[in-house]
Amino acid sequence: MKFSRVSLLVVMVAATALAGCGSGTDAAEPGKTGGQESSVVKAMALPFLDQAGLHVGLDKGVFKSEGLDLTAQFFTDSKAGSVAFNSGEVDLGFANYVTLLQIIDNGAKLKIISEGSVGKPGVQAVMVPESSPIKTVKDLEGKKVAVAVLKNVQPLMLNAVLRDAGADPAKVEYVQVPVPNTVAAVEAGQVDAAAFTEPFTSQAAGKGFRLVTDLASGTTQNWPTAGYFVKQEWIDANPKTATALGKALGKAQSLAADRVSVEKVLQLPTYTKMDATTAAAIKLVDFPTAPDAARLQRVIDQMKVEGLLKGDLKAADLIYTPGG
């Protein structure tokens, strides 16, 4: 099935995943710039798992150590965050790659300064109740499948998985269902199956749902799902600050490899507000320490297959490099 393009102010919802913000305790002493143009950086913060690296960095003092006074501005939804980014209220944005690449395709001058997350098995999955007759990916043909956002990450990934299995994506009807209502929609027969991402994947399994297919498999294995970005004009005005920010984000992402650190920030009341039991049980994404052009190009190529892009984007041109 073909997807239509979205406008510049599309809702930045990370459907493969969740992103959020930290405690805000990682503030540099005013006036201490570390040699860059300004120590102050304001980051968009959303309650999504994919953004855990930012919160671990805040908790560990990584940004302060690079001379940055990075503060997280909390938004309950991606649309509000995108408005704040476009207006200059925040400097560092965050979005899933499908949304971000469409925005760039529409002419926005943005650079990806750090990857946020890469999918791992078990994080995103299509699931059904145990009693469902759907057993295989091929069985999804002719069925209704709930997704968090139409024409975005989940249907893009599932279409690739369907093709890998020799199934026809055009025969699957996607239905947008608010994430908290997904299990109920399946149980009520409004849809036949649903795409979940953590922590909802684990929650669905706990309610007796079983796996039909993992969304991070085959073509979409090790699939990059979300990233941090800044405006080119901000880089031009703050080249040294941008260098420090990229370095700090890489360090923060590296620290997010420690599961204990991630579980700690997931429980912050200003982030996902996840309880300790859930945080300890869910499967985590990978938190890459630097953007990978070859990996990102896979997303671009798949979006072209689905008709999501009108231009000929090259991943290497979209990634921030100091002095570039």
SEDREN-570726 format. One record per residue: x negated, y, z of N, C-alpha, C in turn; residue number from 1. Coordinates in Angstrom, 1 decimal, decimal comma. Layout:
BEGIN
- X_Y_Z_X_Y_Z_X_Y_Z_NUM
...
This chain:
BEGIN
- -0,8_-1,2_0,0_0,0_0,0_0,0_-0,9_1,2_0,0_1
- -0,5_2,3_-0,8_-1,3_3,5_-0,9_-1,0_4,5_0,2_2
- -2,0_5,2_0,6_-1,8_6,2_1,6_-1,8_7,6_1,0_3
- -1,1_8,6_1,5_-1,1_10,0_1,0_-2,1_10,7_1,9_4
- -2,6_11,9_1,4_-3,6_12,7_2,1_-2,8_13,4_3,2_5
- -3,6_13,9_4,2_-3,1_14,7_5,3_-3,6_16,1_5,2_6
- -3,0_17,0_5,8_-3,5_18,4_5,8_-4,6_18,6_6,8_7
- -5,2_19,8_6,8_-6,3_20,1_7,6_-6,0_19,9_9,1_8
- -4,8_20,3_9,5_-4,4_20,2_10,9_-3,7_18,9_11,2_9
- -4,2_17,8_10,7_-3,6_16,5_11,0_-3,8_16,2_12,5_10
- -3,0_15,3_13,0_-3,1_14,9_14,4_-4,3_14,0_14,5_11
- -5,3_14,5_15,3_-6,5_13,7_15,5_-6,3_12,6_16,6_12
- -5,6_11,6_16,2_-5,3_10,5_17,1_-6,3_9,3_16,8_13
- -7,1_8,9_17,6_-7,9_7,7_17,4_-7,2_6,5_17,6_14
- -6,5_5,9_16,6_-5,6_4,8_16,7_-6,4_3,5_17,0_15
- -7,6_3,2_16,5_-8,4_2,1_16,9_-8,9_2,1_18,3_16
- -8,6_3,5_18,9_-9,3_3,6_20,1_-8,9_4,7_20,9_17
- -9,5_5,1_22,2_-9,1_6,2_23,1_-10,4_7,0_23,3_18
- -10,2_8,4_23,6_-11,3_9,3_23,8_-11,0_10,3_24,9_19
- -11,9_10,7_25,7_-11,5_11,6_26,8_-12,6_12,6_27,2_20
- -12,6_13,0_28,5_-13,5_14,0_29,0_-14,0_13,7_30,3_21
- -15,1_14,3_30,7_-15,7_14,0_32,0_-15,4_14,9_33,1_22
- -16,2_14,8_34,2_-15,9_15,5_35,4_-16,1_17,0_35,4_23
- -17,0_17,5_34,4_-17,3_18,9_34,4_-18,3_19,3_35,4_24
- -19,0_18,3_36,0_-20,0_18,7_37,1_-21,3_18,9_36,5_25
- -21,5_18,6_35,2_-22,8_18,7_34,6_-23,1_20,1_34,0_26
- -23,1_21,1_34,8_-23,3_22,5_34,4_-24,7_22,9_34,6_27
- -25,4_23,5_33,6_-26,7_24,1_33,7_-26,6_25,4_34,5_28
- -27,7_25,8_35,1_-27,7_27,1_35,8_-27,6_28,2_34,8_29
- -26,6_29,1_35,0_-26,4_30,2_34,0_-27,8_30,9_33,7_30
- -28,0_31,2_32,4_-29,2_31,8_31,9_-30,3_30,9_31,6_31
- -30,2_29,6_32,0_-31,2_28,6_31,7_-30,8_28,0_30,3_32
- -31,5_28,4_29,3_-31,1_28,0_27,9_-32,0_26,9_27,3_33
- -33,1_26,6_28,0_-34,0_25,6_27,4_-34,6_26,0_26,1_34
- -34,6_27,3_25,8_-35,2_27,7_24,5_-34,2_27,9_23,4_35
- -33,0_27,3_23,5_-32,0_27,5_22,4_-31,3_28,8_22,6_36
- -30,4_29,1_21,6_-29,7_30,3_21,5_-28,8_30,5_22,7_37
- -28,1_29,5_23,1_-27,1_29,6_24,2_-27,1_28,2_24,9_38
- -26,9_28,3_26,2_-26,8_27,0_26,9_-25,4_26,5_26,9_39
- -24,4_27,4_26,6_-23,0_27,1_26,7_-22,5_26,3_25,5_40
- -21,9_25,1_25,8_-21,2_24,3_24,8_-19,9_23,8_25,4_41
- -18,8_24,1_24,6_-17,5_23,6_25,1_-17,1_22,4_24,2_42
- -16,7_21,3_24,8_-16,4_20,1_24,1_-14,9_19,7_24,2_43
- -14,4_19,3_23,1_-13,0_18,8_23,1_-13,0_17,4_23,9_44
- -12,1_17,3_24,8_-12,0_16,0_25,6_-10,6_15,5_25,5_45
- -10,5_14,2_25,1_-9,3_13,5_25,0_-9,3_12,2_25,7_46
- -8,1_11,7_26,2_-8,1_10,4_27,0_-8,3_9,2_26,2_47
- -9,4_9,0_25,4_-9,6_7,9_24,6_-10,8_7,1_25,0_48
- -10,8_5,8_25,0_-12,0_5,0_25,3_-13,2_5,3_24,5_49
- -13,0_5,7_23,2_-14,2_5,9_22,3_-15,0_7,1_22,8_50
- -14,5_7,9_23,6_-15,3_9,1_24,1_-16,0_8,9_25,4_51
- -16,1_7,7_25,9_-16,7_7,4_27,2_-18,1_7,9_27,3_52
- -18,8_7,8_26,1_-20,2_8,3_26,2_-20,4_9,7_26,7_53
- -19,5_10,6_26,2_-19,6_12,0_26,7_-19,4_12,1_28,2_54
- -18,5_11,3_28,8_-18,2_11,3_30,2_-19,3_10,7_31,0_55
- -19,9_9,7_30,5_-21,1_9,1_31,1_-22,2_10,1_31,2_56
- -22,4_10,8_30,0_-23,5_11,8_30,0_-23,2_12,9_31,0_57
- -22,0_13,4_31,1_-21,7_14,4_32,1_-21,9_13,9_33,5_58
- -21,5_12,7_33,8_-21,7_12,1_35,1_-23,2_11,9_35,5_59
- -24,0_11,6_34,5_-25,4_11,4_34,7_-26,3_12,6_34,6_60
- -25,7_13,8_34,2_-26,5_15,0_34,1_-27,3_15,1_32,9_61
- -27,0_14,4_31,9_-27,8_14,3_30,6_-27,8_15,7_29,9_62
- -26,7_16,4_29,9_-26,6_17,6_29,1_-27,4_18,7_29,9_63
- -27,3_18,7_31,2_-28,0_19,7_32,0_-29,5_19,5_31,8_64
- -30,0_18,2_31,7_-31,4_17,9_31,5_-31,9_18,4_30,2_65
- -31,0_18,7_29,2_-31,4_19,2_27,9_-31,2_20,7_27,9_66
- -30,9_21,3_29,0_-30,7_22,8_29,1_-29,4_23,2_28,6_67
- -28,4_22,4_28,6_-27,1_22,7_28,1_-26,1_22,8_29,3_68
- -25,2_23,8_29,2_-24,1_24,0_30,1_-22,9_23,5_29,3_69
- -22,7_22,2_29,3_-21,6_21,6_28,5_-20,5_21,4_29,5_70
- -19,3_22,0_29,1_-18,1_21,8_29,8_-17,1_21,1_28,9_71
- -16,3_20,3_29,5_-15,2_19,5_28,7_-13,9_20,2_28,9_72
- -13,2_20,5_27,8_-11,9_21,1_27,9_-10,9_20,0_27,6_73
- -10,0_19,7_28,5_-9,1_18,6_28,4_-7,9_18,9_27,6_74
- -7,6_18,0_26,7_-6,3_18,1_25,9_-5,6_16,7_26,0_75
- -4,3_16,8_26,2_-3,5_15,6_26,4_-3,3_14,9_25,0_76
- -3,4_15,7_23,9_-3,2_15,1_22,6_-4,2_15,7_21,6_77
- -4,4_15,0_20,5_-5,4_15,4_19,5_-5,0_16,7_18,7_78
- -3,7_16,9_18,6_-3,2_18,0_17,8_-3,6_19,3_18,5_79
- -3,4_19,4_19,8_-3,8_20,6_20,6_-5,3_20,8_20,5_80
- -6,1_19,6_20,6_-7,5_19,7_20,5_-8,0_20,2_19,2_81
- -7,3_19,8_18,1_-7,7_20,3_16,8_-7,5_21,8_16,6_82
- -6,4_22,3_17,1_-6,1_23,7_17,1_-7,2_24,5_17,8_83
- -7,5_24,0_19,0_-8,6_24,7_19,8_-9,9_24,7_19,0_84
- -10,2_23,6_18,4_-11,5_23,5_17,6_-11,5_24,5_16,4_85
- -10,4_24,5_15,7_-10,3_25,4_14,5_-10,4_26,8_14,9_86
- -9,9_27,2_16,1_-9,9_28,6_16,5_-11,2_29,0_17,1_87
- -12,1_28,0_17,4_-13,4_28,3_18,0_-13,3_28,3_19,5_88
- -12,2_27,8_20,1_-12,1_27,7_21,5_-13,0_26,6_22,1_89
- -13,3_25,6_21,3_-14,3_24,5_21,6_-15,3_24,4_20,4_90
- -16,5_24,0_20,8_-17,5_23,9_19,8_-17,7_22,5_19,3_91
- -17,5_21,5_20,2_-17,8_20,1_19,8_-16,4_19,4_19,7_92
- -16,1_18,9_18,5_-14,9_18,2_18,3_-15,1_16,7_18,3_93
- -14,0_16,0_18,4_-14,0_14,5_18,4_-12,8_14,0_17,7_94
- -13,0_13,0_16,8_-11,8_12,4_16,1_-12,2_11,1_15,5_95
- -11,2_10,3_15,2_-11,4_9,0_14,5_-11,9_9,4_13,1_96
- -12,6_8,5_12,4_-13,3_8,8_11,2_-12,3_9,0_10,0_97
- -11,2_8,3_10,0_-10,2_8,5_8,9_-9,7_9,9_8,9_98
- -9,3_10,4_10,1_-8,8_11,8_10,2_-9,9_12,8_9,8_99
- -11,1_12,6_10,4_-12,2_13,5_10,2_-12,6_13,6_8,8_100
- -12,8_12,4_8,1_-13,2_12,4_6,7_-12,1_13,1_5,8_101
- -10,9_12,9_6,1_-9,8_13,6_5,3_-9,9_15,1_5,5_102
- -10,2_15,6_6,7_-10,4_17,0_7,0_-11,6_17,5_6,1_103
- -12,7_16,8_6,1_-13,8_17,2_5,3_-13,5_17,2_3,9_104
- -12,8_16,2_3,4_-12,4_16,1_2,0_-11,5_17,2_1,6_105
- -10,8_17,8_2,5_-10,0_19,0_2,3_-10,7_20,3_2,3_106
- -12,0_20,2_2,5_-12,9_21,4_2,4_-13,5_22,0_3,6_107
- -13,2_21,4_4,8_-13,8_21,9_6,0_-15,3_21,6_6,0_108
- -16,1_22,6_6,4_-17,5_22,5_6,5_-17,9_22,0_7,9_109
- -18,0_20,7_8,0_-18,3_20,1_9,3_-19,5_19,1_9,2_110
- -20,1_18,9_10,3_-21,2_17,9_10,4_-21,0_16,9_11,5_111
- -21,2_15,7_11,3_-21,1_14,7_12,3_-22,4_14,7_13,1_112
- -22,4_15,1_14,4_-23,6_15,2_15,2_-23,9_14,0_16,0_113
- -22,9_13,1_16,2_-23,1_11,9_17,0_-22,0_11,0_16,7_114
- -22,3_9,7_16,6_-21,2_8,7_16,5_-20,6_8,5_17,9_115
- -19,3_8,2_17,9_-18,7_8,0_19,2_-18,6_6,5_19,5_116
- -18,1_5,7_18,5_-17,8_4,3_18,8_-17,9_3,4_17,6_117
- -18,2_2,2_17,8_-18,1_1,2_16,7_-17,3_0,0_17,3_118
- -16,4_-0,5_16,5_-15,5_-1,5_17,0_-16,2_-2,8_17,3_119
- -15,6_-3,6_18,2_-16,1_-4,9_18,6_-14,9_-5,8_18,6_120
- -15,2_-7,1_18,4_-14,1_-8,1_18,5_-13,3_-8,0_19,9_121
- -12,0_-8,1_19,8_-11,2_-8,1_21,0_-10,7_-6,7_21,4_122
- -11,3_-5,6_20,8_-10,8_-4,3_21,2_-9,5_-3,9_20,4_123
- -9,5_-4,2_19,1_-8,3_-3,9_18,3_-7,8_-5,2_17,7_124
- -6,5_-5,4_17,7_-6,0_-6,7_17,2_-4,5_-6,5_16,9_125
- -4,1_-7,4_16,0_-2,7_-7,6_15,7_-2,2_-8,7_16,5_126
- -1,1_-8,5_17,2_-0,6_-9,5_18,2_0,9_-9,7_18,0_127
- 1,3_-10,9_18,5_2,8_-11,2_18,4_3,1_-12,0_19,7_128
- 4,4_-12,1_20,1_4,8_-12,9_21,2_4,5_-14,4_20,9_129
- 4,3_-15,2_21,9_3,9_-16,6_21,8_4,9_-17,3_20,9_130
- 6,2_-16,9_21,0_7,3_-17,7_20,2_7,4_-17,2_18,8_131
- 6,6_-16,3_18,3_6,7_-15,8_17,0_6,3_-16,8_15,9_132
- 7,0_-16,9_14,8_6,6_-17,8_13,7_5,3_-17,3_13,0_133
- 4,9_-16,1_13,2_3,7_-15,6_12,5_2,5_-16,2_13,2_134
- 1,7_-16,9_12,3_0,5_-17,7_12,8_-0,7_-17,1_12,2_135
- -0,6_-16,7_10,9_-1,8_-16,3_10,2_-1,7_-14,9_9,6_136
- -2,7_-14,3_9,1_-2,7_-13,0_8,4_-1,7_-13,0_7,3_137
- -1,8_-14,1_6,5_-0,9_-14,2_5,3_0,6_-14,1_5,7_138
- 0,9_-14,6_6,9_2,3_-14,6_7,4_2,8_-13,2_7,7_139
- 1,9_-12,2_7,7_2,3_-10,8_7,9_3,0_-10,2_6,6_140
- 2,9_-10,8_5,5_3,6_-10,4_4,3_5,1_-10,4_4,5_141
- 5,7_-9,4_4,1_7,2_-9,3_4,3_7,6_-8,9_5,7_142
- 6,7_-8,6_6,6_7,0_-8,3_8,0_6,7_-6,8_8,3_143
- 7,3_-6,4_9,4_7,1_-5,0_9,9_6,0_-5,1_11,0_144
- 5,0_-4,2_10,9_4,0_-4,2_11,8_3,9_-2,8_12,4_145
- 3,9_-2,7_13,8_3,8_-1,4_14,5_2,4_-0,9_14,5_146
- 2,2_0,4_14,2_0,9_1,0_14,3_1,0_2,3_15,1_147
- 0,0_2,8_15,7_0,0_4,0_16,4_0,3_5,2_15,5_148
- -0,4_5,2_14,4_-0,3_6,3_13,4_-0,3_5,8_12,0_149
- 0,7_6,2_11,2_0,7_5,8_9,8_-0,4_6,4_9,0_150
- -0,9_5,6_8,0_-1,9_6,1_7,1_-3,2_6,5_7,8_151
- -3,6_5,7_8,8_-4,7_6,0_9,6_-5,5_4,8_9,9_152
- -6,2_4,8_11,0_-7,2_3,7_11,3_-6,7_2,3_11,3_153
- -5,6_2,1_12,0_-5,1_0,7_12,1_-4,6_0,1_10,8_154
- -3,7_0,8_10,1_-3,4_0,3_8,8_-4,5_0,2_7,8_155
- -5,5_1,1_7,8_-6,7_1,0_7,0_-7,4_-0,3_7,3_156
- -7,7_-0,6_8,5_-8,4_-1,8_8,9_-7,6_-3,1_8,6_157
- -6,3_-3,0_8,9_-5,5_-4,2_8,6_-5,4_-4,5_7,2_158
- -5,3_-3,5_6,3_-5,3_-3,7_4,9_-6,5_-4,4_4,4_159
- -7,7_-4,0_5,0_-8,9_-4,7_4,6_-8,9_-6,2_5,0_160
- -8,4_-6,4_6,2_-8,3_-7,8_6,7_-7,3_-8,6_5,9_161
- -6,2_-8,0_5,5_-5,2_-8,7_4,6_-5,9_-9,1_3,3_162
- -6,6_-8,2_2,7_-7,3_-8,5_1,4_-8,3_-9,6_1,6_163
- -9,0_-9,6_2,7_-10,0_-10,6_3,0_-9,3_-12,0_3,0_164
- -8,1_-12,0_3,5_-7,3_-13,3_3,6_-6,5_-13,6_2,4_165
- -6,6_-12,8_1,3_-5,9_-13,1_0,1_-4,4_-12,7_0,2_166
- -4,1_-11,8_1,2_-2,7_-11,3_1,3_-2,6_-10,0_0,7_167
- -1,4_-9,6_0,4_-1,1_-8,3_-0,3_-0,6_-7,2_0,7_168
- -1,4_-6,2_0,9_-1,0_-5,1_1,9_0,3_-4,4_1,5_169
- 0,6_-4,4_0,2_1,8_-3,7_-0,2_3,0_-4,4_0,3_170
- 2,9_-5,7_0,7_4,0_-6,4_1,2_4,2_-6,3_2,7_171
- 3,4_-5,5_3,3_3,5_-5,2_4,8_4,1_-3,9_5,0_172
- 5,1_-3,8_5,8_5,7_-2,5_6,2_5,2_-2,0_7,5_173
- 4,5_-0,8_7,5_4,0_-0,3_8,7_5,1_0,7_9,3_174
- 5,2_0,5_10,6_6,2_1,4_11,4_5,4_2,1_12,5_175
- 5,5_3,4_12,5_4,9_4,1_13,6_5,7_4,0_14,9_176
- 5,0_3,6_15,9_5,6_3,4_17,2_4,7_4,0_18,3_177
- 5,2_4,8_19,2_4,4_5,4_20,3_3,8_4,2_21,0_178
- 2,5_4,4_21,3_1,7_3,3_21,9_2,4_2,7_23,2_179
- 2,9_3,5_24,1_3,5_2,9_25,3_4,7_2,1_25,0_180
- 5,4_2,3_23,8_6,6_1,6_23,5_6,4_0,3_22,6_181
- 5,1_0,0_22,3_4,9_-1,0_21,3_5,3_-2,4_21,7_182
- 5,0_-2,8_22,9_5,4_-4,1_23,3_7,0_-4,3_23,3_183
- 7,6_-3,2_23,8_9,1_-3,3_23,8_9,7_-3,3_22,4_184
- 9,0_-2,6_21,5_9,5_-2,6_20,1_9,5_-4,0_19,5_185
- 8,4_-4,7_19,8_8,3_-6,1_19,3_9,3_-7,0_20,0_186
- 9,4_-6,9_21,3_10,3_-7,8_22,0_11,8_-7,5_21,6_187
- 12,1_-6,3_21,2_13,4_-5,9_20,8_13,7_-6,3_19,3_188
- 12,7_-6,7_18,6_12,9_-7,1_17,2_12,9_-6,0_16,3_189
- 12,5_-4,8_16,7_12,4_-3,6_15,8_11,2_-3,8_14,9_190
- 10,2_-4,5_15,3_9,0_-4,8_14,4_8,7_-6,3_14,7_191
- 7,9_-6,9_13,8_7,6_-8,3_13,9_6,3_-8,5_14,6_192
- 5,4_-7,6_14,5_4,0_-7,7_15,1_3,6_-6,3_15,4_193
- 2,4_-6,2_16,1_1,9_-4,9_16,4_0,4_-4,9_16,5_194
- -0,1_-3,7_16,1_-1,6_-3,5_16,2_-1,8_-2,8_17,6_195
- -2,8_-3,3_18,3_-3,1_-2,8_19,6_-4,6_-2,4_19,7_196
- -4,9_-1,5_20,6_-6,3_-1,2_20,9_-6,4_-1,1_22,4_197
- -7,5_-1,4_23,0_-7,7_-1,4_24,4_-7,4_0,0_25,0_198
- -6,8_0,0_26,2_-6,5_-1,1_27,1_-5,2_-1,9_26,8_199
- -4,5_-1,5_25,7_-3,2_-2,1_25,4_-3,3_-3,5_24,9_200
- -4,5_-3,8_24,3_-4,7_-5,2_23,8_-4,7_-6,1_25,0_201
- -5,4_-5,8_26,0_-5,4_-6,7_27,2_-4,1_-6,7_27,9_202
- -3,4_-5,6_27,9_-2,1_-5,5_28,6_-1,1_-6,4_27,8_203
- -1,1_-6,4_26,5_-0,2_-7,2_25,7_-0,5_-8,7_25,9_204
- -1,8_-9,0_26,0_-2,2_-10,4_26,2_-1,6_-10,9_27,6_205
- -1,7_-10,0_28,6_-1,1_-10,3_29,9_0,4_-10,5_29,9_206
- 1,0_-10,0_28,9_2,5_-10,1_28,8_2,9_-11,3_27,9_207
- 1,9_-12,1_27,5_2,2_-13,3_26,7_2,1_-13,2_25,3_208
- 1,5_-12,1_24,8_1,3_-11,9_23,4_0,0_-12,7_23,0_209
- 0,0_-13,2_21,8_-1,2_-13,9_21,3_-1,7_-13,3_20,0_210
- -3,0_-13,6_19,7_-3,7_-13,0_18,6_-3,2_-13,6_17,2_211
- -3,0_-12,7_16,3_-2,9_-13,1_14,9_-4,2_-12,9_14,2_212
- -4,7_-11,7_14,3_-6,0_-11,4_13,7_-6,7_-10,2_14,5_213
- -8,0_-10,3_14,6_-8,8_-9,2_15,1_-9,0_-8,2_14,0_214
- -8,9_-6,9_14,3_-9,1_-5,9_13,2_-10,5_-5,6_12,9_215
- -11,4_-6,0_13,8_-12,9_-5,8_13,6_-13,5_-7,1_13,1_216
- -13,1_-7,5_11,9_-13,6_-8,8_11,4_-13,7_-8,7_9,8_217
- -14,6_-9,5_9,3_-14,8_-9,5_7,8_-15,2_-8,2_7,3_218
- -14,5_-7,6_6,4_-14,9_-6,3_5,9_-15,0_-5,2_6,9_219
- -14,3_-5,3_8,0_-14,3_-4,3_9,1_-15,1_-4,7_10,3_220
- -15,9_-5,7_10,2_-16,8_-6,0_11,3_-17,8_-4,9_11,6_221
- -18,0_-4,6_12,8_-18,9_-3,5_13,2_-18,5_-2,2_12,5_222
- -17,2_-1,9_12,6_-16,6_-0,8_11,9_-16,7_0,5_12,8_223
- -17,3_1,6_12,2_-17,4_2,8_13,0_-16,0_3,4_13,1_224
- -15,6_3,8_14,3_-14,2_4,3_14,5_-14,1_5,7_14,8_225
- -15,0_6,4_15,5_-14,8_7,8_15,8_-16,2_8,5_16,0_226
- -16,2_9,8_15,9_-17,4_10,5_16,1_-17,2_12,0_16,6_227
- -18,3_12,6_17,0_-18,4_14,0_17,4_-18,8_14,8_16,2_228
- -18,3_16,0_16,1_-18,6_16,9_15,0_-18,6_18,4_15,4_229
- -19,3_19,2_14,6_-19,4_20,6_14,9_-19,3_21,3_13,5_230
- -18,9_22,6_13,5_-18,8_23,4_12,3_-20,2_23,7_11,8_231
- -20,4_23,7_10,5_-21,7_24,1_9,9_-22,0_25,5_10,3_232
- -21,1_26,4_10,4_-21,4_27,8_10,8_-21,9_27,9_12,2_233
- -21,4_27,0_13,1_-21,9_26,9_14,5_-23,4_26,5_14,5_234
- -23,7_25,5_13,6_-25,1_25,0_13,5_-26,0_26,2_13,0_235
- -25,5_26,9_12,0_-26,3_28,0_11,4_-26,6_29,0_12,5_236
- -25,6_29,3_13,3_-25,8_30,3_14,4_-26,6_29,8_15,6_237
- -26,6_28,5_15,8_-27,2_27,9_17,0_-28,0_26,7_16,6_238
- -29,0_26,8_15,8_-29,8_25,6_15,4_-30,5_24,9_16,5_239
- -31,1_25,7_17,4_-31,8_25,0_18,5_-30,8_24,4_19,5_240
- -29,7_25,0_19,7_-28,6_24,4_20,6_-28,1_23,2_20,0_241
- -27,9_23,2_18,6_-27,4_22,0_18,0_-28,4_20,8_18,1_242
- -29,7_21,1_18,0_-30,7_20,1_18,2_-30,6_19,5_19,6_243
- -30,5_20,4_20,6_-30,4_19,9_22,0_-29,2_19,1_22,2_244
- -28,1_19,5_21,6_-26,8_18,8_21,7_-26,9_17,4_21,1_245
- -27,4_17,3_19,9_-27,6_16,0_19,3_-28,4_15,1_20,1_246
- -29,5_15,6_20,7_-30,4_14,8_21,5_-29,7_14,3_22,7_247
- -28,9_15,2_23,4_-28,2_14,9_24,6_-27,1_13,9_24,4_248
- -26,4_14,0_23,3_-25,4_13,0_23,0_-26,0_11,6_22,7_249
- -27,1_11,6_22,1_-27,8_10,3_21,8_-28,1_9,6_23,2_250
- -28,6_10,4_24,1_-29,0_9,9_25,4_-27,7_9,4_26,2_251
- -26,7_10,2_26,1_-25,4_9,9_26,7_-24,9_8,6_26,2_252
- -24,9_8,4_24,9_-24,4_7,2_24,3_-25,2_6,0_24,7_253
- -26,5_6,2_24,8_-27,4_5,1_25,3_-27,1_4,7_26,7_254
- -26,8_5,6_27,6_-26,4_5,3_28,9_-25,0_4,6_29,0_255
- -24,2_4,8_28,0_-22,9_4,2_28,0_-23,0_2,7_27,7_256
- -24,2_2,2_27,3_-24,4_0,7_27,2_-24,2_0,0_28,5_257
- -24,3_0,7_29,6_-24,1_0,2_30,9_-22,7_0,1_31,3_258
- -22,1_-1,0_31,3_-20,7_-1,2_31,6_-20,2_-0,6_32,9_259
- -21,0_-0,7_33,9_-20,7_-0,2_35,2_-20,5_1,4_35,1_260
- -21,3_2,0_34,4_-21,2_3,5_34,2_-19,9_3,8_33,5_261
- -19,6_3,0_32,5_-18,4_3,3_31,7_-17,1_3,1_32,5_262
- -17,1_2,0_33,3_-16,0_1,7_34,2_-15,8_2,8_35,2_263
- -16,9_3,4_35,7_-16,8_4,5_36,6_-16,0_5,7_36,0_264
- -16,4_6,1_34,8_-15,8_7,3_34,2_-14,4_7,1_33,7_265
- -14,1_5,8_33,4_-12,8_5,5_32,9_-11,7_5,7_34,0_266
- -12,2_5,7_35,2_-11,3_5,9_36,4_-11,1_7,3_36,8_267
- -11,8_8,3_36,1_-11,7_9,7_36,5_-10,3_10,2_36,2_268
- -9,7_10,9_37,1_-8,3_11,5_37,0_-8,2_12,5_35,8_269
- -9,4_13,0_35,4_-9,4_13,9_34,2_-9,7_13,2_32,9_270
- -9,8_11,9_33,0_-10,1_11,1_31,7_-9,0_10,2_31,5_271
- -9,2_8,9_31,5_-8,2_7,9_31,2_-7,3_7,6_32,4_272
- -7,8_7,9_33,6_-7,0_7,6_34,9_-6,8_6,1_35,0_273
- -7,7_5,3_34,4_-7,5_3,8_34,4_-7,8_3,3_35,8_274
- -7,1_2,3_36,3_-7,3_1,7_37,6_-8,5_0,8_37,4_275
- -9,2_0,5_38,6_-10,4_-0,3_38,6_-10,2_-1,7_38,0_276
- -9,1_-2,3_38,3_-8,9_-3,7_37,8_-8,8_-3,7_36,2_277
- -8,1_-2,7_35,6_-8,0_-2,6_34,2_-9,4_-2,3_33,6_278
- -10,1_-1,3_34,2_-11,4_-0,9_33,7_-12,4_-2,1_33,6_279
- -12,3_-3,0_34,6_-13,2_-4,1_34,7_-12,8_-5,2_33,7_280
- -11,6_-5,2_33,3_-11,1_-6,4_32,4_-11,1_-6,1_30,9_281
- -11,0_-4,8_30,5_-10,9_-4,6_29,1_-12,2_-4,8_28,4_282
- -12,1_-5,0_27,1_-13,3_-5,1_26,2_-13,6_-3,7_25,7_283
- -14,9_-3,5_25,7_-15,4_-2,1_25,3_-15,9_-2,1_23,9_284
- -15,8_-0,9_23,3_-16,5_-0,7_22,0_-18,0_-0,5_22,2_285
- -18,7_-0,5_21,1_-20,1_-0,2_21,2_-20,2_1,4_21,1_286
- -21,3_1,9_21,7_-21,5_3,3_21,7_-22,9_3,6_21,0_287
- -22,9_3,8_19,7_-24,1_3,9_19,0_-24,9_5,2_19,4_288
- -26,2_5,2_19,3_-27,0_6,3_19,8_-27,3_7,3_18,7_289
- -27,0_7,0_17,5_-27,3_7,9_16,4_-26,3_7,6_15,2_290
- -25,9_8,6_14,4_-25,1_8,3_13,2_-25,9_7,4_12,2_291
- -25,1_6,5_11,6_-25,7_5,6_10,6_-25,0_5,8_9,3_292
- -25,7_6,4_8,3_-25,0_6,7_7,0_-24,5_5,5_6,3_293
- -25,2_4,4_6,3_-24,7_3,2_5,6_-23,5_2,7_6,3_294
- -23,4_2,7_7,6_-22,2_2,2_8,3_-21,0_3,1_8,0_295
- -21,2_4,4_8,0_-20,2_5,4_7,8_-19,7_5,3_6,3_296
- -20,6_5,0_5,4_-20,2_4,9_4,0_-19,2_3,8_3,8_297
- -19,3_2,8_4,6_-18,3_1,7_4,5_-16,9_2,2_4,7_298
- -16,7_3,1_5,6_-15,4_3,7_5,9_-14,9_4,5_4,7_299
- -15,8_5,4_4,2_-15,5_6,2_3,0_-15,1_5,3_1,8_300
- -15,8_4,2_1,6_-15,5_3,4_0,5_-14,2_2,7_0,6_301
- -13,8_2,3_1,9_-12,6_1,6_2,1_-11,4_2,7_2,0_302
- -11,7_3,9_2,4_-10,6_4,9_2,3_-10,4_5,2_0,8_303
- -11,4_5,1_0,0_-11,2_5,3_-1,5_-10,3_4,2_-2,1_304
- -10,5_3,0_-1,6_-9,7_1,8_-2,0_-8,2_2,1_-1,7_305
- -8,0_2,7_-0,6_-6,6_3,0_-0,1_-6,0_4,3_-0,7_306
- -6,8_5,0_-1,4_-6,3_6,3_-2,0_-6,3_7,4_-0,9_307
- -7,1_7,3_0,1_-7,1_8,3_1,2_-7,9_9,5_0,9_308
- -8,8_9,4_0,0_-9,7_10,5_-0,3_-9,6_10,9_-1,8_309
- -9,7_12,2_-2,1_-9,7_12,7_-3,4_-11,1_13,0_-4,0_310
- -12,0_13,3_-3,1_-13,4_13,6_-3,5_-14,3_12,4_-3,4_311
- -15,6_12,7_-3,8_-16,6_11,7_-3,7_-17,6_12,0_-2,6_312
- -17,1_11,7_-1,4_-17,9_12,0_-0,2_-19,1_11,0_-0,1_313
- -20,2_11,6_0,4_-21,4_10,8_0,6_-21,8_10,9_2,1_314
- -21,8_9,8_2,8_-22,0_9,8_4,3_-23,3_10,5_4,6_315
- -24,3_10,4_3,9_-25,6_11,0_4,2_-25,5_12,5_4,2_316
- -24,6_13,1_3,4_-24,4_14,5_3,4_-23,6_15,1_4,6_317
- -23,0_14,2_5,3_-22,1_14,6_6,3_-22,7_14,6_7,7_318
- -23,9_14,0_7,8_-24,5_13,8_9,1_-25,5_14,9_9,4_319
- -25,4_15,4_10,6_-26,3_16,5_11,0_-27,7_16,0_11,2_320
- -28,7_16,7_10,7_-30,1_16,4_11,0_-30,7_17,8_11,4_321
- -31,5_17,8_12,4_-32,1_19,0_12,9_-33,0_19,7_11,8_322
- -32,7_20,9_11,6_-33,4_21,7_10,5_-32,9_21,4_9,1_323
- -31,9_20,6_9,0_-31,3_20,2_7,7_-30,1_21,1_7,3_324
